[in-house]
Amino acid sequence: TWTTKAFVDETIDGIRKKVKDRKVLLALSGGVDSSTLAFLLHQAIGDNLTCMFIDQGFMRKGEPERLVSIFSKQFHIPVEYVDARERFIKKLEGIVDPEEKRHLIGHEFIQVFEEESQRLGPFDYLAQGTLYPDVIESADTNINSSTGERVAVKIKSHHNVGGLPKNLRFKLVEPLRKLFKDEVRRVGQSIGLPEEIVRRHPFPGPGLAIRIIGEVTAERLNILRDADFIVRDEISKQGVYHDFWQAFAVLLPIRSVGVMGDKRTYSHPIVLRFITSEDGMTADWAKVPYELLEIISNRIVNEVEAVNRIVYDITSKPPGTIEWE
Ligand code: XMP
Protein backbone atom coordinates (compact mmCIF):
# COMPACT_ATOMS: atom_id res chain seq x y z
CA THR A 1 0.00 0.00 0.00
CA TRP A 2 1.00 3.57 -0.68
CA THR A 3 2.31 5.42 2.34
CA THR A 4 3.70 8.92 2.45
CA LYS A 5 6.76 7.69 4.36
CA ALA A 6 7.66 5.14 1.69
CA PHE A 7 7.04 7.72 -1.03
CA VAL A 8 9.27 10.29 0.65
CA ASP A 9 12.11 7.81 1.21
CA GLU A 10 11.97 6.36 -2.28
CA THR A 11 11.70 9.77 -3.89
CA ILE A 12 14.67 11.20 -2.04
CA ASP A 13 16.67 8.13 -2.98
CA GLY A 14 15.53 8.38 -6.60
CA ILE A 15 16.47 12.06 -6.83
CA ARG A 16 19.96 11.35 -5.47
CA LYS A 17 20.52 8.55 -7.97
CA LYS A 18 19.34 10.67 -10.87
CA VAL A 19 20.84 14.04 -10.06
CA LYS A 20 24.04 12.91 -8.31
CA ASP A 21 26.16 15.98 -7.56
CA ARG A 22 24.68 18.20 -10.23
CA LYS A 23 22.79 21.48 -9.76
CA VAL A 24 19.03 21.85 -9.72
CA LEU A 25 16.88 24.94 -10.07
CA LEU A 26 13.35 25.11 -8.71
CA ALA A 27 10.82 27.91 -9.05
CA LEU A 28 8.70 28.16 -5.93
CA SER A 29 5.16 29.44 -6.40
CA GLY A 30 3.76 29.25 -2.89
CA GLY A 31 1.50 26.35 -3.72
CA VAL A 32 1.63 22.86 -2.24
CA ASP A 33 3.26 21.23 -5.28
CA SER A 34 6.36 23.35 -5.59
CA SER A 35 6.67 23.59 -1.80
CA THR A 36 6.62 19.81 -1.37
CA LEU A 37 9.05 19.49 -4.23
CA ALA A 38 11.43 21.97 -2.62
CA PHE A 39 11.43 20.01 0.61
CA LEU A 40 12.11 16.65 -1.07
CA LEU A 41 14.88 18.04 -3.24
CA HIS A 42 16.51 19.82 -0.37
CA GLN A 43 16.50 16.61 1.67
CA ALA A 44 18.00 14.78 -1.27
CA ILE A 45 20.70 17.16 -2.51
CA GLY A 46 21.01 20.00 0.01
CA ASP A 47 22.90 23.01 -1.29
CA ASN A 48 22.88 21.75 -4.86
CA LEU A 49 19.29 22.92 -4.96
CA THR A 50 18.51 26.56 -5.67
CA CYS A 51 14.96 27.67 -4.91
CA MET A 52 13.90 30.80 -6.69
CA PHE A 53 10.78 32.77 -6.00
CA ILE A 54 9.77 35.34 -8.60
CA ASP A 55 7.53 37.97 -7.09
CA GLN A 56 5.35 39.28 -9.91
CA GLY A 57 3.55 41.53 -7.47
CA PHE A 58 0.26 39.69 -7.92
CA MET A 59 0.19 37.58 -4.79
CA ARG A 60 -2.10 38.06 -1.84
CA LYS A 61 -1.27 40.35 1.03
CA GLY A 62 1.69 39.11 3.04
CA GLU A 63 2.16 35.92 1.01
CA PRO A 64 5.59 36.52 -0.52
CA GLU A 65 7.09 37.44 2.87
CA ARG A 66 5.39 34.49 4.49
CA LEU A 67 6.65 32.05 1.90
CA VAL A 68 10.25 33.20 2.16
CA SER A 69 10.09 33.09 5.93
CA ILE A 70 8.54 29.61 6.11
CA PHE A 71 11.26 28.21 3.89
CA SER A 72 14.27 30.01 5.25
CA LYS A 73 13.37 30.10 8.95
CA GLN A 74 11.32 26.96 9.45
CA PHE A 75 12.90 24.61 6.92
CA HIS A 76 16.33 26.22 6.57
CA ILE A 77 15.96 26.14 2.82
CA PRO A 78 17.34 29.39 1.41
CA VAL A 79 15.14 31.16 -1.13
CA GLU A 80 16.38 33.46 -3.86
CA TYR A 81 13.74 36.17 -3.78
CA VAL A 82 13.45 37.95 -7.12
CA ASP A 83 11.60 41.23 -6.90
CA ALA A 84 10.11 41.61 -10.39
CA ARG A 85 7.10 43.68 -9.35
CA GLU A 86 8.02 46.81 -11.28
CA ARG A 87 8.70 44.90 -14.47
CA PHE A 88 5.35 43.18 -14.47
CA ILE A 89 3.34 46.27 -13.71
CA LYS A 90 5.14 48.13 -16.48
CA LYS A 91 4.38 45.35 -18.96
CA LEU A 92 0.70 45.58 -18.13
CA GLU A 93 0.40 49.33 -18.62
CA GLY A 94 -2.72 50.09 -20.64
CA ILE A 95 -3.61 46.39 -21.11
CA VAL A 96 -7.26 45.50 -20.56
CA ASP A 97 -7.80 42.39 -22.68
CA PRO A 98 -7.79 39.25 -20.47
CA GLU A 99 -5.93 36.99 -22.89
CA GLU A 100 -3.38 39.66 -23.67
CA LYS A 101 -2.85 40.14 -19.95
CA ARG A 102 -2.30 36.43 -19.41
CA HIS A 103 -0.01 36.20 -22.40
CA LEU A 104 2.15 39.14 -21.31
CA ILE A 105 2.43 37.86 -17.76
CA GLY A 106 3.37 34.37 -18.94
CA HIS A 107 5.92 35.78 -21.35
CA GLU A 108 7.45 38.11 -18.79
CA PHE A 109 7.67 35.26 -16.32
CA ILE A 110 9.74 33.22 -18.76
CA GLN A 111 11.92 36.24 -19.47
CA VAL A 112 12.65 36.84 -15.78
CA PHE A 113 13.13 33.14 -15.22
CA GLU A 114 15.73 32.91 -17.99
CA GLU A 115 17.66 35.94 -16.79
CA GLU A 116 17.69 34.85 -13.20
CA SER A 117 18.63 31.26 -13.96
CA GLN A 118 21.63 32.59 -15.87
CA ARG A 119 22.57 34.87 -13.03
CA LEU A 120 22.29 32.13 -10.41
CA GLY A 121 23.43 29.19 -12.53
CA PRO A 122 24.60 27.25 -14.36
CA PHE A 123 22.10 24.48 -13.61
CA ASP A 124 21.84 20.97 -15.00
CA TYR A 125 18.27 20.27 -14.00
CA LEU A 126 15.02 22.09 -13.65
CA ALA A 127 12.66 20.67 -11.02
CA GLN A 128 8.98 20.80 -11.89
CA GLY A 129 5.94 19.98 -9.81
CA THR A 130 4.21 18.12 -12.62
CA LEU A 131 1.40 15.91 -11.29
CA TYR A 132 -0.22 12.86 -12.81
CA PRO A 133 -3.21 14.76 -14.24
CA ASP A 134 -0.80 17.13 -16.03
CA VAL A 135 0.94 14.13 -17.54
CA ILE A 136 -2.22 12.53 -18.90
CA GLU A 137 -3.89 15.75 -19.87
CA SER A 138 -2.09 17.36 -22.77
CA ALA A 139 -1.97 21.14 -22.98
CA ASP A 140 -5.21 22.12 -24.67
CA THR A 141 -7.69 19.53 -23.51
CA ASN A 142 -10.47 19.72 -21.06
CA ILE A 143 -13.04 17.32 -19.65
CA ASN A 144 -16.55 17.88 -20.96
CA SER A 145 -18.51 18.26 -17.76
CA SER A 146 -21.65 16.52 -18.97
CA THR A 147 -20.15 13.61 -20.91
CA GLY A 148 -16.82 13.19 -19.15
CA GLU A 149 -15.09 13.15 -22.54
CA ARG A 150 -11.73 14.74 -23.09
CA VAL A 151 -12.22 17.53 -25.58
CA ALA A 152 -9.87 20.00 -27.15
CA VAL A 153 -11.09 23.35 -25.98
CA LYS A 154 -9.22 26.33 -24.77
CA ILE A 155 -11.22 28.83 -22.81
CA LYS A 156 -8.37 30.59 -21.09
CA SER A 157 -4.64 30.31 -21.47
CA HIS A 158 -3.33 28.98 -18.21
CA HIS A 159 -0.08 30.17 -16.86
CA ASN A 160 1.69 28.21 -14.18
CA VAL A 161 5.20 28.11 -12.86
CA GLY A 162 5.30 24.83 -14.78
CA GLY A 163 4.38 26.61 -17.99
CA LEU A 164 7.92 27.14 -19.17
CA PRO A 165 8.90 26.68 -22.80
CA LYS A 166 10.08 23.25 -23.86
CA ASN A 167 13.28 24.60 -25.36
CA LEU A 168 14.91 25.71 -22.10
CA ARG A 169 18.28 24.03 -21.88
CA PHE A 170 17.43 22.03 -18.79
CA LYS A 171 16.82 18.40 -18.17
CA LEU A 172 13.75 17.89 -16.05
CA VAL A 173 13.34 16.30 -12.68
CA GLU A 174 9.67 15.70 -11.89
CA PRO A 175 9.36 13.51 -8.79
CA LEU A 176 5.64 14.17 -8.27
CA ARG A 177 4.55 13.00 -11.70
CA LYS A 178 2.82 9.88 -10.39
CA LEU A 179 0.78 11.68 -7.76
CA PHE A 180 -2.68 13.14 -7.62
CA LYS A 181 -3.27 16.41 -5.84
CA ASP A 182 -4.68 14.83 -2.67
CA GLU A 183 -1.59 12.61 -2.45
CA VAL A 184 0.68 15.64 -2.74
CA ARG A 185 -1.30 17.23 0.07
CA ARG A 186 -0.75 14.15 2.23
CA VAL A 187 2.95 14.14 1.51
CA GLY A 188 3.13 17.89 2.18
CA GLN A 189 1.38 17.42 5.49
CA SER A 190 3.59 14.49 6.51
CA ILE A 191 6.77 16.51 5.99
CA GLY A 192 5.43 19.33 8.13
CA LEU A 193 4.40 21.94 5.60
CA PRO A 194 2.01 24.35 7.30
CA GLU A 195 -1.72 24.04 6.78
CA GLU A 196 -1.80 27.41 5.01
CA ILE A 197 0.24 25.89 2.18
CA VAL A 198 -1.10 22.33 2.21
CA ARG A 199 -4.76 23.29 2.21
CA ARG A 200 -4.59 26.65 0.49
CA HIS A 201 -7.36 27.43 -1.96
CA PRO A 202 -6.27 27.19 -5.60
CA PHE A 203 -4.73 30.45 -6.74
CA PRO A 204 -4.12 31.25 -10.41
CA GLY A 205 -0.60 31.74 -11.73
CA PRO A 206 -1.30 35.31 -12.90
CA GLY A 207 -2.69 35.95 -9.42
CA LEU A 208 -4.55 39.13 -8.58
CA ALA A 209 -3.83 40.55 -12.04
CA ILE A 210 -6.71 38.54 -13.52
CA ARG A 211 -9.01 39.59 -10.70
CA ILE A 212 -8.61 43.23 -11.60
CA ILE A 213 -10.92 43.80 -14.51
CA GLY A 214 -9.41 46.42 -16.77
CA GLU A 215 -5.97 47.89 -16.34
CA VAL A 216 -3.71 46.58 -13.60
CA THR A 217 -2.07 49.45 -11.75
CA ALA A 218 -0.19 49.56 -8.45
CA GLU A 219 -3.04 51.50 -6.92
CA ARG A 220 -5.72 49.07 -8.06
CA LEU A 221 -3.60 46.14 -6.87
CA ASN A 222 -3.52 47.68 -3.42
CA ILE A 223 -7.29 48.08 -3.38
CA LEU A 224 -7.90 44.48 -4.38
CA ARG A 225 -5.21 43.14 -2.06
CA ASP A 226 -6.82 44.85 0.90
CA ALA A 227 -10.32 43.64 0.01
CA ASP A 228 -9.05 40.13 -0.64
CA PHE A 229 -7.29 40.11 2.71
CA ILE A 230 -10.53 40.94 4.50
CA VAL A 231 -12.30 38.06 2.74
CA ARG A 232 -9.62 35.59 3.80
CA ASP A 233 -9.37 37.03 7.28
CA GLU A 234 -13.10 36.77 7.95
CA ILE A 235 -13.66 33.29 6.55
CA SER A 236 -10.69 32.05 8.56
CA LYS A 237 -11.92 33.73 11.72
CA GLN A 238 -15.40 32.29 11.25
CA GLY A 239 -13.88 28.84 10.69
CA VAL A 240 -15.39 28.40 7.21
CA TYR A 241 -12.26 28.65 5.03
CA HIS A 242 -12.45 24.98 4.06
CA ASP A 243 -16.16 25.16 3.23
CA PHE A 244 -15.16 26.74 -0.07
CA TRP A 245 -13.20 25.63 -3.09
CA GLN A 246 -12.29 29.27 -3.50
CA ALA A 247 -13.46 32.52 -1.96
CA PHE A 248 -12.10 35.75 -3.29
CA ALA A 249 -12.68 39.32 -4.39
CA VAL A 250 -12.70 40.82 -7.88
CA LEU A 251 -12.27 44.53 -8.59
CA LEU A 252 -14.43 46.13 -11.27
CA PRO A 253 -13.38 49.11 -13.38
CA ILE A 254 -16.77 50.84 -13.22
CA ARG A 255 -17.86 53.25 -10.52
CA SER A 256 -21.12 53.83 -8.73
CA VAL A 257 -22.52 56.50 -6.46
CA GLY A 258 -22.68 56.02 -2.72
CA VAL A 259 -22.87 58.00 0.49
CA MET A 260 -20.44 57.90 3.41
CA GLY A 261 -21.26 60.06 6.43
CA ASP A 262 -22.73 63.11 4.74
CA LYS A 263 -20.52 62.89 1.66
CA ARG A 264 -21.29 61.61 -1.77
CA THR A 265 -18.87 58.94 -3.01
CA TYR A 266 -18.25 57.75 -6.52
CA SER A 267 -16.03 54.70 -6.48
CA HIS A 268 -15.49 51.06 -7.35
CA PRO A 269 -17.49 47.93 -6.62
CA ILE A 270 -15.93 44.72 -5.37
CA VAL A 271 -17.42 41.41 -6.42
CA LEU A 272 -17.34 38.54 -3.94
CA ARG A 273 -16.87 35.19 -5.67
CA PHE A 274 -17.39 32.21 -3.31
CA ILE A 275 -17.38 28.80 -4.93
CA THR A 276 -17.91 25.17 -4.03
CA SER A 277 -16.47 22.55 -6.36
CA GLU A 278 -14.90 19.10 -6.52
CA ASP A 279 -12.25 19.77 -9.12
CA GLY A 280 -12.64 23.29 -10.51
CA MET A 281 -14.04 21.98 -13.81
CA THR A 282 -17.60 22.66 -12.72
CA ALA A 283 -18.56 24.78 -9.76
CA ASP A 284 -21.51 26.19 -7.83
CA TRP A 285 -21.77 29.58 -6.27
CA ALA A 286 -21.75 29.09 -2.51
CA LYS A 287 -24.93 29.62 -0.53
CA VAL A 288 -23.20 31.75 2.08
CA PRO A 289 -25.04 32.89 5.23
CA TYR A 290 -26.18 36.51 4.83
CA GLU A 291 -24.49 37.35 8.14
CA LEU A 292 -21.09 36.41 6.77
CA LEU A 293 -21.67 38.47 3.62
CA GLU A 294 -22.75 41.37 5.76
CA ILE A 295 -19.66 41.29 7.96
CA ILE A 296 -17.34 41.09 4.96
CA SER A 297 -19.23 43.76 3.05
CA ASN A 298 -19.17 46.19 5.97
CA ARG A 299 -15.52 45.63 6.61
CA ILE A 300 -14.46 46.14 3.00
CA VAL A 301 -16.50 49.32 2.54
CA ASN A 302 -15.25 50.73 5.84
CA GLU A 303 -11.63 49.69 5.59
CA VAL A 304 -10.86 49.99 1.89
CA GLU A 305 -11.18 53.59 0.92
CA ALA A 306 -11.69 53.28 -2.82
CA VAL A 307 -14.56 50.80 -2.52
CA ASN A 308 -18.15 51.85 -1.87
CA ARG A 309 -20.22 48.87 -3.00
CA ILE A 310 -20.11 45.07 -2.70
CA VAL A 311 -21.94 42.60 -4.93
CA TYR A 312 -22.18 38.82 -4.72
CA ASP A 313 -21.69 36.68 -7.81
CA ILE A 314 -24.44 34.05 -8.13
CA THR A 315 -23.25 32.42 -11.35
CA SER A 316 -22.27 28.76 -11.42
CA LYS A 317 -19.75 27.17 -13.79
CA PRO A 318 -20.86 26.61 -16.46
CA PRO A 319 -21.91 29.06 -17.77
CA GLY A 320 -19.63 31.36 -15.75
CA THR A 321 -16.00 30.50 -15.20
CA ILE A 322 -14.64 30.71 -11.66
CA GLU A 323 -12.31 33.59 -12.42
CA TRP A 324 -13.64 36.67 -14.16
CA GLU A 325 -10.83 36.73 -16.71
P1 XMP B 1 -11.79 29.02 -14.44
O1 XMP B 1 -11.75 30.48 -14.27
O2 XMP B 1 -11.24 28.56 -15.77
O3 XMP B 1 -10.79 28.41 -13.35
O4 XMP B 1 -13.14 28.42 -14.15
C1 XMP B 1 -10.72 27.06 -13.00
C2 XMP B 1 -9.70 26.91 -11.90
O5 XMP B 1 -8.39 27.19 -12.39
C3 XMP B 1 -7.82 28.28 -11.71
N1 XMP B 1 -7.10 29.09 -12.70
C4 XMP B 1 -5.78 29.04 -12.89
N2 XMP B 1 -4.83 28.33 -12.27
N3 XMP B 1 -3.20 29.31 -13.64
C5 XMP B 1 -3.54 28.46 -12.64
O6 XMP B 1 -2.67 27.84 -12.08
C6 XMP B 1 -4.11 30.05 -14.32
O7 XMP B 1 -3.77 30.79 -15.23
C7 XMP B 1 -5.47 29.90 -13.92
N4 XMP B 1 -6.62 30.45 -14.35
C8 XMP B 1 -7.62 29.95 -13.59
C9 XMP B 1 -8.98 29.02 -11.09
O8 XMP B 1 -8.58 29.78 -9.95
C10 XMP B 1 -9.92 27.89 -10.75
O9 XMP B 1 -9.54 27.23 -9.56
Residues whose N, C-alpha, C, O or C-beta is under 5 A from the ligand:
A	BS01	XMP	S157 H158 H159 N160 P202 F203 P204 G205 P206 G280 T321 I322 E323
